[in-house]
């Protein structure tokens, strides 16, 4: 985000237009950033006391408990589709074994199936107006709900809680099959650390849908926006780890905090926070110390936010646990981030994080879209481990630069952080394989890092290959000039968008991984991506003049890591 200009966006509805996607979305020229890699220990490895029973280094010095690093080298839109047959299952041997009882189809067709919590399609979600740069904190926050059903309308309501009672602030709204509705909602944010009783939004539908939040919705003219895919309540976890970007002064010398936001989904929730750094005190929140857990009681809809105390600290490595059968929604945020930290201009970032039980061992790190006509700019990557002795291997084409040693070891709460890129023919995608569950995050860098004015920092958590889905219904919002779908598929798999196969010529192979990546520029509106029996990944990224957003198009939420350490 560019914050030199004080201009704010006018408030209004999100205009959604249905159209097809085409070309590669490239523009301007770039100057690559020097690749940097590091391994950092992110706080004490001691476990909190809360754990659900029965639920399943890099070379060089690291420092436990610190951050020392060692270089390691409202409108509605409808999608048209020629496919009249639902693709609700992986099919045959493509389906991963999540264990436990039959959980129904990957993309549920009713709320009973959605309650099994196997994907990001669901019937109940919790959202939050997150802390952003002061210029846009009261700009229009919105929740967009897409009906993924082929023939059944969805009736959706958005509620807030006042005096312990939930009441509608949006809807009930009928959303037609394969269409979307955007709810423009009142400001409910809090600054820095604190508890906001009843501060969340609750989204309920009578059939399974997908949901996103936009903060603000008219980001292209605010210069300070981001978006996040929301996880349904059935997919939330009681064991969570935070990965985030560091705090810093922005390009106007304002302190921009790294923070974590937590929403309780059940009354009587006890949230235990074990900070990785010193955290700021706030209303009903004590000052936190590294490795010293504190507990905050919350009821359904209450919001807890915990921010760092000092620059350049990050909330990365903070543990967020809750009592059994009281899962929480966890969001990582940065009010306005510079990436790299000395490069203009800053942008708001927010991302809802997958619980540790959903972490996987195999990832395709599909870089952010190419914003230039020459060599791609860098993408910042973070690889985070939750267990000691995690062996990580990276496979990439020879032209990919900036990655650390191809084999390294991470212990619990350690993270590898580096910038990677490559030539236009090998644009910086790579494969990550670990022997224990990890999380992988990608970040768009600031526009001026490569001599441009297009886009600024944005964050997205990658889905593990084990959680890829065969079908996605996604929103491309209407206020950004450039919108791109980053599609990762098994080599040769036929992926259609709105019923039309994506050309094989659009895909670049990712080394010898057996996967390949395409970046398809998209028109505004609702789009259906279908892989038949082939699970794949979609990330939606948008950017404009000093502004950007990014979110995962969806993911499986099976508990493929059933017994993580608490």
C-alpha positions, 0 to 999 in steps of 0.5 A: 500500500502506498500511504504518501497520498492521504486520499481515501476510498469512497464507501460503496458497494463492490461491483462484480462483473461476470467475465472470463479470464485471459492473458498473463497479467504482466506489465512494467519492468522490474529490478530484482531484490537480492535473495536472502535466506535465514533460519530463526528460532521464534520463542521458547519450545515449552508446551502450553498446558492445554491440549486435546487428548487423543487427537493426533536447523539449518546449519549454523547457530540459532537462538531459542527465545529470540529472533537471532537469525543465521544466513543459510544461503452489496451487489450480486454476481453469477458465474456461468459454467457449461459443466452441469455435473457436480465434482464433489469428490476426489475420486478413486485413489486421489483422495487422501486418507484423513482417518476417522469416520466417513466425513462426506464429500469434499465440497459438502452439499448440506450443512450436516456434511459441512459440519464434518469440517473437511473443507473451507466450504461451510455453513457458519463462519466468524469474521473480524474487522482487523486493525489496519493503518489509521488512514483506513480503519473506518473505511468500508469493511465487507464480507463476501459470500459465494454460493458453491451449490449448483442448484440450491439457493443459499439464505445468508445472514450476518449478525453481531452480538450486543448485550449477549444477543445476536442480531442481524446487520446483513440479510437474510439475503438469498444468494443464487447458485454459483453466485455471490453477495457482498455485505458492506458492514459497520466498523467494529475494529479495535486498535493494538492489544485488547478484548472486544466483547462481541466484536466479531461478525457471525455468518450463517447460511442454510447451505454450504458456502464460501466466505471472504473478508475485504478490509477495506473492500474498495482497496484500489483507491484506499491504497491500504487493503487486504483480503482473507479467506474465512475458515468455517467454524467446523474447520477451526482448531484448538492448537494454533501457531502464528506466522506473521511479518515484523512490526516497523515504522512505515514510510511516513514514520508511523509505528505499524504493529504485528499482531494476532487476533482471535475469535471465540466460537463457543461460550466458555472459551479459555484462550492461552497465549504464549508470546514469542516476544514482549507484547503490549498490554491493553483492555483486559490483556496483560503485557506478555513476555516470551515463553510466559503463557497468559489466559483470557476468557472469551465467549462466542463472538468475543475478539482478542487482539495481541500486538507486539510491544516493540519494533522490529518484533513479530508475532511469529512463533506465538502459540494460541491454544484453547480448551477442548471442544472450544476451537478458535479462529486465528488471524495474523495481521500487520497494520501496514507492512513494508516488504522489504522493510526499508522499501516503500510502500506499506500495505495492510496484511491479514490472513486467517491461519490454518490450525496445526492439525491441518498442516502438511508435509508437501507444498508447491510454493507458487510465487506471486504473479509477475508484475513486470514484462521482464524477469519476475520480482522476488517473492518472500517465503516463510517455512515454519516448523511445529516439531523438533527435528523437521527435515525440509527439502526444497526442489527447484529448477536451476534458474530459481535463485534465493532459496536456502540450502536444498536440505535443512533442519528446523526445530519447533518454533523455527522458521526459514525466511528468504526471497526467491525469484527466477527468469521469466521461463522459470519464475521462482516456483519450487517444491517443499517436502518435509518429514513432519508437518510445516506451514508455508507462507508467500508474500508479495513485495512492495512495488518500489522494490523493483522500480514499479508502482504496481501492487504492494505487500500481501500475504497468503498461506499455501495449502499443502498438496494433501489438502488440494481440492478438485473444485473451487468457486472464487470471487474476483473483486471489482475494484482492482485493475489487475486480478490473477488466478495462480493455478497449481495442478498435477502435470497434464491435469485438465483444469477448467475455468468457467467450463473452458480448459486452461491451455497447457501453454499457460503452465510452467513445470516446477522442477521434477515435482510432477506439478506445474503452475499457471498465472491467468489474468481474470476479469471481475466476478465469480469463477468456477475452477474444476479439475474433475478427479484431479485436486489442485490449488488456486490463489487469487491475487489482485493489485493496482497502484500501490495496493494489493490483496491475496487469498487462497481460493479454498483448501481441504481442512482434514486433520492430516496432522491429528496429534501435534504437540501442544 
